[in-house]
Amino acid sequence: MNLKLLGSALIIAGTALGAGMLAIPMVLAQFGLLWGTLLMLVIWSGTTYAALLLLEASIKAGGGLSMNTIARKTLGKGGQVLTNGLLYALLVCLLMAYIIGAGDLLKKMLATVGFDLSMMQAQIAFTLIAGAVVAAGTAVVDKLNRVLFGMMLVVLVMTLFSLLPSMTVENLLTVTSDNKIDLIKTSSVLFTSFGFMVVIPSLVTYNEGVSQKQLRNMVIIGSVIPLFCYLLWLYAAVGNLTSDQLTHFANVSELIAALGTKYSSIHSILSVFTGLALLTSFLGVAMSLFHQNEDAFKQNRAVTYVLTFILPLIGALLAADKFLAVLGYAGIILVFLAVFVPMAMIIKVRGNEPQDQNLSINPDGTAMYQAGGGQMALGLSFLFGCFLLMAQVI
């Protein structure tokens, strides 16, 4: 895998790592590590397969700058309008959550060095600066993300080694709730935590010329990294704090404060880690929304910059203490966009292929990429989407 593909896999991983890293211990701790781990593996499997379906649709549609182009080519005008509506709602909700979390963290970090910003000022400053990086282009985001992700992994290792000696078996084995209905309800937050598929169309375009097998490996590697990071972070947090503490945190600074108070030597490490996680996630999601607006409105970078960040910023300012709630809303939208829409695209695309081949052919005569599993896998993916919707209804 070349550096460009590796950087793209890290963009996928960095997009996922963010809000989920902060929310997962808070929502899963009470159910114990066994059930929390099993549910996370189910969510990861379903999400990764859905992402591979979107990759297949993107490749067979001839690439494209955004979901806007792919939806138009596969689902027609009606599907394009529906997909765009869902995508805008999702990306705005995710960016709101990241701005809320990053603003809260930035405010606390600057206060330690004598800069006293209000929450509004911190959110605006973060959005303007990080948004400017996104507006500079995918190549800039890729290179910066490689550096940030490398730093994040180093800090994660430091954090885990710092927390490991103080983990207790009692905390790890504690289960304060055996209510499986409440466990299922956490699925929307977990699913949102793997919401990296929004960057796939941009990365297919960015990696033009590479093999389709390499693109598949890019998606798989990019999804496996956050899975391991989430599991390690869950075990570290649960091993050091009681489930009662974790379930009562409302935002990232409270989680850091609790661990930092107990282990003052790692307070700064945790602040840096969570800041990097939020920033890499913000960059990936914002890049997707920027490209969507660029493709849909055909405006210059300055206008696209304003269109991309004005709504998420206003939403974050109006919902400054609703971090987990916003993630829950995003989860509902993501089910339709990330599971049902790619399925519809694939059903339409495969339905237009020769029945005796059920595949498309590249110009060089090789078969285009097709996600494995056939009709059975598509059926399981549909049931996965229904399971996620049920988690919202019950």
C-alpha positions in Angstrom: 0.0 0.0 0.0 1.5 3.3 -1.1 1.6 6.4 1.1 -1.4 7.9 -0.6 -3.5 4.8 0.1 -2.2 4.6 3.6 -3.1 8.2 4.2 -6.6 7.5 2.8 -7.0 4.5 5.2 -6.0 6.8 8.0 -8.6 9.4 6.9 -11.2 6.7 7.2 -9.9 5.7 10.6 -9.6 9.3 11.7 -13.1 10.1 10.6 -14.5 7.3 12.8 -12.2 8.1 15.8 -13.7 11.1 17.4 -17.0 11.3 19.1 -17.2 7.5 19.4 -13.9 7.4 21.4 -15.5 9.8 23.9 -19.0 8.3 24.0 -18.4 4.6 24.0 -17.3 4.2 27.6 -20.2 6.3 28.8 -22.9 4.3 27.0 -21.4 0.7 27.3 -19.8 0.6 30.8 -23.0 -0.4 32.7 -23.5 -3.5 30.6 -20.1 -5.1 31.1 -17.3 -5.7 28.7 -18.6 -9.0 27.2 -21.9 -7.7 25.9 -20.3 -4.3 25.0 -17.6 -6.0 23.0 -20.0 -8.4 21.2 -22.3 -5.5 20.2 -19.4 -3.4 19.0 -18.2 -6.3 16.8 -21.7 -6.7 15.3 -21.9 -3.0 14.6 -18.4 -2.9 13.0 -19.2 -5.9 10.8 -22.4 -4.5 9.5 -20.9 -1.0 9.0 -17.8 -2.3 7.1 -19.9 -4.4 4.7 -22.2 -1.4 4.0 -19.0 0.7 3.3 -17.9 -2.0 0.8 -21.3 -1.7 -0.9 -20.8 2.0 -1.2 -17.3 1.4 -2.6 -18.7 -0.9 -5.2 -21.4 1.6 -6.2 -18.8 4.4 -6.4 -16.5 2.3 -8.6 -19.2 1.2 -10.9 -20.7 4.7 -11.2 -17.3 5.8 -12.5 -16.1 7.5 -9.3 -17.3 11.0 -8.6 -16.5 13.8 -6.3 -19.4 13.1 -3.9 -22.4 11.1 -3.1 -24.4 13.6 -5.1 -22.8 12.3 -8.4 -23.0 8.6 -7.4 -26.7 8.9 -6.4 -27.6 10.6 -9.7 -25.9 8.0 -11.8 -27.3 5.0 -9.9 -30.7 6.1 -8.4 -31.8 8.9 -10.8 -33.1 12.3 -9.8 -35.4 11.1 -7.0 -32.7 9.1 -5.4 -30.3 11.9 -5.7 -32.6 14.3 -3.9 -33.2 11.8 -1.1 -29.6 11.0 -0.7 -28.5 14.6 -0.6 -31.1 15.4 2.0 -30.0 12.5 4.2 -26.3 13.3 3.7 -26.6 17.0 4.5 -28.6 16.2 7.7 -26.0 13.6 8.8 -22.9 15.6 8.1 -24.4 18.7 9.8 -25.3 16.6 12.9 -21.8 15.0 13.0 -20.0 18.3 12.6 -22.2 19.9 15.3 -21.2 17.1 17.7 -17.5 17.5 16.8 -17.6 21.3 17.2 -19.4 20.9 20.6 -16.8 18.4 21.8 -13.8 20.3 20.4 -15.0 23.7 21.6 -15.5 22.3 25.1 -12.0 20.8 25.1 -10.3 23.9 23.5 -11.9 26.1 26.2 -10.6 24.0 29.0 -7.1 23.6 27.5 -6.7 27.4 26.8 -7.9 28.2 30.4 -4.9 26.2 31.8 -2.5 28.6 30.0 -4.3 31.8 30.9 -6.6 32.3 27.9 -10.2 32.6 29.0 -12.6 32.0 26.1 -16.3 31.6 26.2 -17.8 28.4 24.8 -19.1 30.4 21.8 -15.6 31.9 21.1 -13.9 28.5 21.4 -16.4 26.8 19.0 -16.0 29.6 16.5 -12.2 29.6 16.7 -12.0 25.9 16.2 -14.4 25.9 13.2 -12.7 28.7 11.4 -9.2 27.3 11.7 -10.0 23.6 11.1 -12.4 24.6 8.3 -9.6 26.5 6.5 -7.5 23.3 6.4 -10.4 21.4 4.8 -10.9 24.2 2.2 -7.2 23.9 1.3 -8.0 20.5 -0.4 -7.9 16.7 0.1 -4.1 16.5 -0.3 -3.6 18.9 2.6 -6.1 17.0 4.7 -4.4 13.8 3.8 -0.9 15.0 4.8 -2.0 16.7 8.0 -4.1 13.7 9.0 -1.2 11.4 8.6 0.8 13.5 11.1 -2.2 13.9 13.5 -3.1 10.2 13.4 0.5 9.2 14.1 0.6 11.5 17.1 -2.8 10.2 18.2 -1.6 6.6 18.2 1.5 7.5 20.1 -0.6 9.4 22.7 -3.1 6.4 22.8 -0.3 4.0 23.6 1.0 6.4 26.3 -2.5 6.7 27.8 -3.1 3.0 27.8 0.3 2.3 29.5 -0.5 5.0 32.1 -3.9 3.5 32.8 -2.9 -0.1 32.7 -1.3 -0.4 36.2 -4.3 1.1 37.9 -7.0 -1.0 36.2 -8.9 -3.2 38.6 -10.5 -6.6 37.9 -13.5 -5.5 40.0 -14.2 -2.6 37.6 -13.7 -4.8 34.5 -16.1 -7.5 35.7 -18.8 -5.2 37.1 -22.1 -5.3 35.4 -24.7 -2.8 36.8 -27.4 -3.4 34.2 -28.5 -6.7 32.5 -31.2 -4.9 30.5 -30.6 -6.0 26.9 -33.2 -3.6 25.6 -31.1 -0.7 27.0 -28.0 -2.3 25.6 -29.6 -2.4 22.1 -30.6 1.3 22.5 -26.9 2.1 22.5 -26.5 0.8 19.0 -27.2 4.2 17.4 -24.2 5.8 19.2 -22.0 2.9 18.3 -23.1 2.9 14.7 -22.4 6.6 14.5 -18.9 6.0 15.9 -18.1 3.9 12.8 -19.6 6.6 10.5 -16.6 6.8 8.2 -18.3 5.8 4.9 -19.1 9.4 4.0 -15.5 9.9 3.0 -15.4 7.0 0.6 -16.5 8.8 -2.6 -13.9 11.5 -2.1 -11.2 9.0 -1.4 -12.1 6.9 -4.6 -11.6 10.1 -6.6 -8.5 11.1 -4.7 -6.9 7.6 -5.4 -7.7 7.6 -9.1 -5.5 5.0 -10.9 -5.0 2.5 -8.1 -6.4 -1.0 -8.3 -9.8 -1.8 -7.0 -8.4 -4.4 -4.7 -6.3 -1.7 -3.1 -9.4 0.4 -2.6 -11.1 -2.5 -0.9 -8.0 -3.0 1.4 -8.0 0.7 2.1 -11.6 0.5 3.5 -11.0 -2.6 5.5 -7.8 -1.4 7.1 -9.4 2.0 7.8 -12.3 0.3 9.6 -10.2 -2.1 11.6 -8.0 0.6 13.2 -10.9 2.4 15.0 -12.3 -1.0 16.1 -9.2 -1.9 18.0 -8.8 1.6 19.4 -12.4 1.7 20.7 -12.0 -1.7 22.4 -8.7 -0.7 24.0 -10.1 2.6 25.2 -13.3 1.0 26.5 -11.3 -1.5 28.6 -8.9 1.2 29.9 -11.8 3.5 30.9 -13.9 0.8 32.4 -11.0 -0.6 34.3 -10.3 2.7 36.0 -13.7 4.2 36.6 -16.9 2.7 37.9 -19.9 2.4 35.5 -21.8 4.8 37.7 -19.2 7.5 37.1 -19.0 6.8 33.3 -22.8 6.9 32.7 -23.2 10.3 34.3 -20.6 12.2 32.2 -22.2 14.7 29.8 -19.1 15.7 27.8 -15.5 15.0 27.1 -14.0 17.4 29.7 -15.9 15.6 32.5 -14.4 12.2 31.4 -10.9 13.7 31.3 -11.4 15.5 34.6 -12.4 12.3 36.3 -9.4 10.4 35.1 -7.1 13.4 35.5 -8.2 13.9 39.1 -7.5 10.2 39.9 -4.3 10.1 37.9 -3.0 13.7 37.6 0.0 12.7 35.6 -2.1 11.8 32.5 -4.5 14.7 32.5 -2.5 16.5 29.7 -2.0 13.2 27.8 -5.8 12.6 27.7 -6.5 16.1 26.7 -4.2 15.9 23.8 -5.5 12.5 22.7 -9.1 13.5 22.7 -8.3 16.7 21.0 -6.5 14.9 18.2 -9.4 12.3 17.9 -11.9 15.1 17.5 -9.8 17.0 15.0 -9.1 14.0 12.7 -12.8 13.1 12.8 -13.9 16.7 12.1 -11.5 16.9 9.1 -12.9 13.7 7.4 -16.5 14.6 7.9 -16.0 18.3 6.9 -14.0 17.2 3.8 -17.1 15.1 2.7 -19.5 18.0 3.2 -17.1 20.5 1.5 -16.9 18.2 -1.6 -20.7 17.7 -1.5 -21.2 21.4 -1.6 -18.5 21.9 -4.2 -20.1 19.3 -6.5 -23.7 20.5 -5.9 -23.4 24.3 -6.0 -20.3 24.7 -8.3 -19.1 27.8 -6.4 -15.6 29.0 -5.6 -13.8 27.8 -2.4 -14.7 30.9 -0.4 -18.4 30.5 -0.9 -18.2 26.7 -0.5 -16.3 27.3 2.8 -19.2 29.4 4.2 -21.8 27.0 2.9 -20.0 24.1 4.6 -19.5 25.4 8.1 -22.3 28.0 8.7 -25.1 25.6 9.6 -23.0 23.2 11.8 -21.6 26.1 13.7 -25.0 27.7 14.3 -26.3 24.3 15.4 -23.4 23.7 17.8 -23.9 27.2 19.3 -27.6 26.5 19.9 -27.0 23.0 21.3 -23.8 23.4 23.3 -24.6 20.8 26.0 -26.2 18.1 23.7 -23.1 16.1 22.6 -24.6 12.6 23.1 -28.1 13.7 21.9 -26.7 15.0 18.6 -24.9 11.8 18.1 -28.1 9.8 18.6 -29.9 11.9 16.0 -27.0 11.4 13.6 -27.3 7.6 14.1 -30.9 7.5 12.9 -30.0 9.4 9.7 -26.9 7.3 9.2 -28.9 4.0 9.1 -30.7 5.1 6.0 -27.7 6.8 4.3 -25.0 4.2 5.1 -27.1 1.0 4.9 -30.2 1.3 2.9 -29.0 3.8 0.2 -25.9 1.8 -0.7 -28.1 -1.3 -0.9 -30.5 0.4 -3.2 -27.5 1.6 -5.4 -26.1 -1.9 -5.6 -29.5 -3.5 -6.4 -30.0 -1.0 -9.2 -26.4 -1.4 -10.5 -26.3 -5.1 -10.4 -29.8 -5.3 -11.9 -28.5 -3.5 -15.0 -25.6 -5.9 -15.5 -25.8 -8.9 -17.8 -27.6 -11.7 -16.0 -25.1 -14.4 -17.0 -22.2 -12.4 -15.6 -23.7 -10.2 -12.8 -20.6 -8.1 -13.0 -19.3 -5.0 -14.8 -16.1 -5.0 -16.8 -13.2 -2.6 -16.6 -11.8 -1.1 -19.8 -8.8 -3.5 -19.5 -11.2 -6.5 -19.5 -11.0 -7.3 -15.8 -14.1 -7.6 -13.6 -15.0 -4.5 -11.5 -15.0 -4.8 -7.8 -18.0 -6.4 -6.2 -18.6 -6.8 -2.5 -18.8 -10.5 -1.6 -21.7 -12.5 -0.1 -24.2 -12.2 -2.9 -27.9 -12.0 -2.1 -27.5 -13.5 1.4 -25.1 -10.7 2.5 -27.5 -8.1 1.1 -30.3 -9.7 3.1 -28.2 -9.7 6.3 -27.3 -6.0 5.6 -31.0 -5.2 5.3 -31.7 -7.0 8.6 -28.8 -5.1 10.2 -30.4 -1.8 9.1 -33.7 -2.9 10.5 -32.0 -3.8 13.8 -30.5 -0.3 14.1 -33.9 1.3 13.4 -35.5 -0.9 16.0 -32.9 0.2 18.5 -34.2 3.8 18.0 -37.9 2.8 18.3 -37.9 0.6 21.4 
